[in-house]
Amino acid sequence: MTRPVPKRFPRVPAERRFWAFVIDFVLTWLVSSFVGNWFFQGLVFLVLWGVNRVVVVDRNEGQSLGSWCMDIKVLDLQYRKVPDIFMLAKREGVLGGLALLAMAGFNVFFLNPFSTLLLVSPVIIDCGIAYADDDWNQTFHDRLVGTVKIQTQRGISLDIQVRRLLDEVRYRMRR
């Protein structure tokens, strides 16, 4: 695949990407945690992850629930539009597998905290690649399928609203 000529997209701050991932991960993890067996819990996690990060993104103009909360959108870098469902499935297959490892690490945290670090580190490495990419801000799973995350005006800007609320609370406590 030939890389298109760089076009400056609205760059997504790393903390917004992090919180969007955390929102999607925690919601999926919470729902799947009600399944008792660890094998079925992993299966339910992957199905829910696929629904939230593939089907919802396909139907919701490139935004999952976490991305919508943080005003982030995924685009196909070559065609400059929302990726098709097969590209999203490839992208989220990689990230969903890494998120499944992270879920397994958090599930055994109280038994062995060191194993959590081993199972969470692939997600950290995958997303850490975006820091080195100045032009596209792409993670490994983005590079693999040719997508990019951009900032958009469509969403609720949850981080800004929480910051305003905290500023207001601080102001009222000082009075």
DOGUNU-59640 format. One record per residue (C-alpha): residue number from 0; x, y, z; residue in one letter. Coordinates in nm, 2 decimals, m for minus. Layout:
BEGIN
<i: NUM; px: X; py: Y; pz: Z; aa: a>
...
***
This chain:
BEGIN
<i: 0; px: 0.00; py: 0.00; pz: 0.00; aa: m>
<i: 1; px: 0.14; py: 0.34; pz: m0.09; aa: t>
<i: 2; px: 0.13; py: 0.60; pz: 0.17; aa: r>
<i: 3; px: m0.05; py: 0.91; pz: 0.07; aa: p>
<i: 4; px: 0.11; py: 1.25; pz: 0.08; aa: v>
<i: 5; px: 0.09; py: 1.37; pz: 0.44; aa: p>
<i: 6; px: m0.20; py: 1.59; pz: 0.53; aa: k>
<i: 7; px: m0.21; py: 1.75; pz: 0.86; aa: r>
<i: 8; px: m0.51; py: 1.61; pz: 1.06; aa: f>
<i: 9; px: m0.62; py: 1.76; pz: 1.39; aa: p>
<i: 10; px: m0.38; py: 1.58; pz: 1.62; aa: r>
<i: 11; px: m0.53; py: 1.38; pz: 1.91; aa: v>
<i: 12; px: m0.36; py: 1.43; pz: 2.24; aa: p>
<i: 13; px: m0.23; py: 1.11; pz: 2.40; aa: a>
<i: 14; px: m0.44; py: 1.15; pz: 2.71; aa: e>
<i: 15; px: m0.76; py: 1.17; pz: 2.50; aa: r>
<i: 16; px: m0.66; py: 0.85; pz: 2.32; aa: r>
<i: 17; px: m0.58; py: 0.68; pz: 2.65; aa: f>
<i: 18; px: m0.91; py: 0.78; pz: 2.81; aa: w>
<i: 19; px: m1.11; py: 0.67; pz: 2.51; aa: a>
<i: 20; px: m0.94; py: 0.33; pz: 2.52; aa: f>
<i: 21; px: m1.00; py: 0.31; pz: 2.90; aa: v>
<i: 22; px: m1.37; py: 0.39; pz: 2.86; aa: i>
<i: 23; px: m1.42; py: 0.12; pz: 2.60; aa: d>
<i: 24; px: m1.20; py: m0.13; pz: 2.79; aa: f>
<i: 25; px: m1.36; py: m0.08; pz: 3.13; aa: v>
<i: 26; px: m1.72; py: m0.10; pz: 3.00; aa: l>
<i: 27; px: m1.64; py: m0.42; pz: 2.80; aa: t>
<i: 28; px: m1.45; py: m0.57; pz: 3.10; aa: w>
<i: 29; px: m1.73; py: m0.49; pz: 3.34; aa: l>
<i: 30; px: m2.00; py: m0.65; pz: 3.13; aa: v>
<i: 31; px: m1.79; py: m0.96; pz: 3.05; aa: s>
<i: 32; px: m1.69; py: m1.00; pz: 3.42; aa: s>
<i: 33; px: m2.04; py: m1.13; pz: 3.50; aa: f>
<i: 34; px: m1.96; py: m1.45; pz: 3.32; aa: v>
<i: 35; px: m1.81; py: m1.70; pz: 3.56; aa: g>
<i: 36; px: m1.57; py: m1.91; pz: 3.36; aa: n>
<i: 37; px: m1.25; py: m1.74; pz: 3.24; aa: w>
<i: 38; px: m1.28; py: m1.90; pz: 2.89; aa: f>
<i: 39; px: m1.63; py: m1.77; pz: 2.84; aa: f>
<i: 40; px: m1.54; py: m1.44; pz: 3.00; aa: q>
<i: 41; px: m1.27; py: m1.40; pz: 2.74; aa: g>
<i: 42; px: m1.51; py: m1.50; pz: 2.46; aa: l>
<i: 43; px: m1.77; py: m1.25; pz: 2.58; aa: v>
<i: 44; px: m1.50; py: m0.98; pz: 2.61; aa: f>
<i: 45; px: m1.39; py: m1.03; pz: 2.25; aa: l>
<i: 46; px: m1.75; py: m1.04; pz: 2.12; aa: v>
<i: 47; px: m1.84; py: m0.72; pz: 2.31; aa: l>
<i: 48; px: m1.51; py: m0.56; pz: 2.20; aa: w>
<i: 49; px: m1.59; py: m0.64; pz: 1.84; aa: g>
<i: 50; px: m1.95; py: m0.50; pz: 1.87; aa: v>
<i: 51; px: m1.83; py: m0.18; pz: 2.04; aa: n>
<i: 52; px: m1.52; py: m0.12; pz: 1.83; aa: r>
<i: 53; px: m1.63; py: m0.25; pz: 1.49; aa: v>
<i: 54; px: m2.01; py: m0.25; pz: 1.45; aa: v>
<i: 55; px: m2.07; py: 0.07; pz: 1.65; aa: v>
<i: 56; px: m1.78; py: 0.25; pz: 1.48; aa: v>
<i: 57; px: m1.91; py: 0.14; pz: 1.14; aa: d>
<i: 58; px: m2.26; py: 0.27; pz: 1.22; aa: r>
<i: 59; px: m2.15; py: 0.58; pz: 1.42; aa: n>
<i: 60; px: m1.93; py: 0.77; pz: 1.18; aa: e>
<i: 61; px: m1.60; py: 0.63; pz: 1.30; aa: g>
<i: 62; px: m1.66; py: 0.66; pz: 1.67; aa: q>
<i: 63; px: m1.69; py: 0.40; pz: 1.95; aa: s>
<i: 64; px: m1.85; py: 0.49; pz: 2.28; aa: l>
<i: 65; px: m1.51; py: 0.59; pz: 2.43; aa: g>
<i: 66; px: m1.41; py: 0.78; pz: 2.11; aa: s>
<i: 67; px: m1.74; py: 0.97; pz: 2.11; aa: w>
<i: 68; px: m1.68; py: 1.07; pz: 2.47; aa: c>
<i: 69; px: m1.34; py: 1.21; pz: 2.38; aa: m>
<i: 70; px: m1.42; py: 1.36; pz: 2.04; aa: d>
<i: 71; px: m1.20; py: 1.11; pz: 1.84; aa: i>
<i: 72; px: m1.27; py: 0.95; pz: 1.50; aa: k>
<i: 73; px: m1.09; py: 0.68; pz: 1.31; aa: v>
<i: 74; px: m1.02; py: 0.74; pz: 0.94; aa: l>
<i: 75; px: m0.89; py: 0.53; pz: 0.65; aa: d>
<i: 76; px: m0.56; py: 0.71; pz: 0.57; aa: l>
<i: 77; px: m0.57; py: 0.62; pz: 0.20; aa: q>
<i: 78; px: m0.93; py: 0.72; pz: 0.12; aa: y>
<i: 79; px: m0.98; py: 0.98; pz: 0.40; aa: r>
<i: 80; px: m1.31; py: 0.83; pz: 0.52; aa: k>
<i: 81; px: m1.44; py: 0.59; pz: 0.78; aa: v>
<i: 82; px: m1.28; py: 0.25; pz: 0.72; aa: p>
<i: 83; px: m1.50; py: m0.03; pz: 0.60; aa: d>
<i: 84; px: m1.61; py: m0.31; pz: 0.84; aa: i>
<i: 85; px: m1.34; py: m0.55; pz: 0.73; aa: f>
<i: 86; px: m1.06; py: m0.30; pz: 0.79; aa: m>
<i: 87; px: m1.21; py: m0.22; pz: 1.13; aa: l>
<i: 88; px: m1.23; py: m0.59; pz: 1.21; aa: a>
<i: 89; px: m0.86; py: m0.64; pz: 1.12; aa: k>
<i: 90; px: m0.76; py: m0.33; pz: 1.33; aa: r>
<i: 91; px: m0.97; py: m0.43; pz: 1.63; aa: e>
<i: 92; px: m0.87; py: m0.79; pz: 1.60; aa: g>
<i: 93; px: m0.51; py: m0.69; pz: 1.69; aa: v>
<i: 94; px: m0.61; py: m0.44; pz: 1.96; aa: l>
<i: 95; px: m0.88; py: m0.67; pz: 2.09; aa: g>
<i: 96; px: m0.63; py: m0.95; pz: 2.14; aa: g>
<i: 97; px: m0.40; py: m0.71; pz: 2.33; aa: l>
<i: 98; px: m0.69; py: m0.59; pz: 2.53; aa: a>
<i: 99; px: m0.78; py: m0.95; pz: 2.61; aa: l>
<i: 100; px: m0.43; py: m1.00; pz: 2.75; aa: l>
<i: 101; px: m0.46; py: m0.69; pz: 2.96; aa: a>
<i: 102; px: m0.80; py: m0.81; pz: 3.09; aa: m>
<i: 103; px: m0.64; py: m1.14; pz: 3.19; aa: a>
<i: 104; px: m0.36; py: m0.95; pz: 3.36; aa: g>
<i: 105; px: m0.60; py: m0.74; pz: 3.56; aa: f>
<i: 106; px: m0.80; py: m1.04; pz: 3.65; aa: n>
<i: 107; px: m0.50; py: m1.21; pz: 3.81; aa: v>
<i: 108; px: m0.36; py: m0.88; pz: 3.96; aa: f>
<i: 109; px: m0.43; py: m0.98; pz: 4.32; aa: f>
<i: 110; px: m0.27; py: m1.32; pz: 4.28; aa: l>
<i: 111; px: 0.04; py: m1.20; pz: 4.10; aa: n>
<i: 112; px: 0.09; py: m0.83; pz: 4.03; aa: p>
<i: 113; px: 0.40; py: m0.90; pz: 3.82; aa: f>
<i: 114; px: 0.20; py: m1.10; pz: 3.57; aa: s>
<i: 115; px: m0.02; py: m0.80; pz: 3.52; aa: t>
<i: 116; px: 0.28; py: m0.60; pz: 3.40; aa: l>
<i: 117; px: 0.37; py: m0.87; pz: 3.15; aa: l>
<i: 118; px: 0.02; py: m0.90; pz: 3.01; aa: l>
<i: 119; px: m0.04; py: m0.52; pz: 3.00; aa: v>
<i: 120; px: 0.29; py: m0.43; pz: 2.84; aa: s>
<i: 121; px: 0.19; py: m0.53; pz: 2.48; aa: p>
<i: 122; px: m0.09; py: m0.27; pz: 2.49; aa: v>
<i: 123; px: 0.16; py: m0.01; pz: 2.62; aa: i>
<i: 124; px: 0.41; py: m0.10; pz: 2.35; aa: i>
<i: 125; px: 0.14; py: m0.09; pz: 2.08; aa: d>
<i: 126; px: 0.02; py: 0.25; pz: 2.18; aa: c>
<i: 127; px: 0.37; py: 0.38; pz: 2.27; aa: g>
<i: 128; px: 0.46; py: 0.36; pz: 1.90; aa: i>
<i: 129; px: 0.23; py: 0.66; pz: 1.84; aa: a>
<i: 130; px: 0.46; py: 0.89; pz: 2.03; aa: y>
<i: 131; px: 0.74; py: 0.83; pz: 1.78; aa: a>
<i: 132; px: 0.52; py: 0.91; pz: 1.48; aa: d>
<i: 133; px: 0.52; py: 1.28; pz: 1.43; aa: d>
<i: 134; px: 0.33; py: 1.29; pz: 1.10; aa: d>
<i: 135; px: 0.05; py: 1.04; pz: 1.15; aa: w>
<i: 136; px: 0.04; py: 0.97; pz: 1.53; aa: n>
<i: 137; px: m0.03; py: 0.60; pz: 1.44; aa: q>
<i: 138; px: m0.01; py: 0.31; pz: 1.68; aa: t>
<i: 139; px: 0.10; py: m0.04; pz: 1.56; aa: f>
<i: 140; px: m0.25; py: m0.16; pz: 1.49; aa: h>
<i: 141; px: m0.32; py: 0.17; pz: 1.29; aa: d>
<i: 142; px: 0.00; py: 0.12; pz: 1.08; aa: r>
<i: 143; px: m0.10; py: m0.24; pz: 1.01; aa: l>
<i: 144; px: m0.42; py: m0.15; pz: 0.84; aa: v>
<i: 145; px: m0.36; py: 0.21; pz: 0.73; aa: g>
<i: 146; px: m0.59; py: 0.40; pz: 0.97; aa: t>
<i: 147; px: m0.54; py: 0.71; pz: 1.17; aa: v>
<i: 148; px: m0.72; py: 0.86; pz: 1.47; aa: k>
<i: 149; px: m0.82; py: 1.23; pz: 1.43; aa: i>
<i: 150; px: m0.99; py: 1.48; pz: 1.65; aa: q>
<i: 151; px: m1.34; py: 1.58; pz: 1.56; aa: t>
<i: 152; px: m1.61; py: 1.81; pz: 1.69; aa: q>
<i: 153; px: m1.87; py: 1.53; pz: 1.72; aa: r>
<i: 154; px: m1.89; py: 1.41; pz: 2.08; aa: g>
<i: 155; px: m1.93; py: 1.53; pz: 2.43; aa: i>
<i: 156; px: m1.57; py: 1.63; pz: 2.52; aa: s>
<i: 157; px: m1.59; py: 1.44; pz: 2.85; aa: l>
<i: 158; px: m1.24; py: 1.54; pz: 2.96; aa: d>
<i: 159; px: m1.32; py: 1.91; pz: 2.92; aa: i>
<i: 160; px: m1.65; py: 1.89; pz: 3.10; aa: q>
<i: 161; px: m1.48; py: 1.70; pz: 3.39; aa: v>
<i: 162; px: m1.20; py: 1.96; pz: 3.40; aa: r>
<i: 163; px: m1.46; py: 2.24; pz: 3.42; aa: r>
<i: 164; px: m1.65; py: 2.07; pz: 3.69; aa: l>
<i: 165; px: m1.33; py: 2.02; pz: 3.90; aa: l>
<i: 166; px: m1.23; py: 2.38; pz: 3.85; aa: d>
<i: 167; px: m1.58; py: 2.49; pz: 3.97; aa: e>
<i: 168; px: m1.55; py: 2.26; pz: 4.27; aa: v>
<i: 169; px: m1.21; py: 2.41; pz: 4.36; aa: r>
<i: 170; px: m1.33; py: 2.76; pz: 4.32; aa: y>
<i: 171; px: m1.63; py: 2.70; pz: 4.55; aa: r>
<i: 172; px: m1.41; py: 2.53; pz: 4.81; aa: m>
<i: 173; px: m1.18; py: 2.83; pz: 4.82; aa: r>
<i: 174; px: m1.47; py: 3.07; pz: 4.88; aa: r>
***
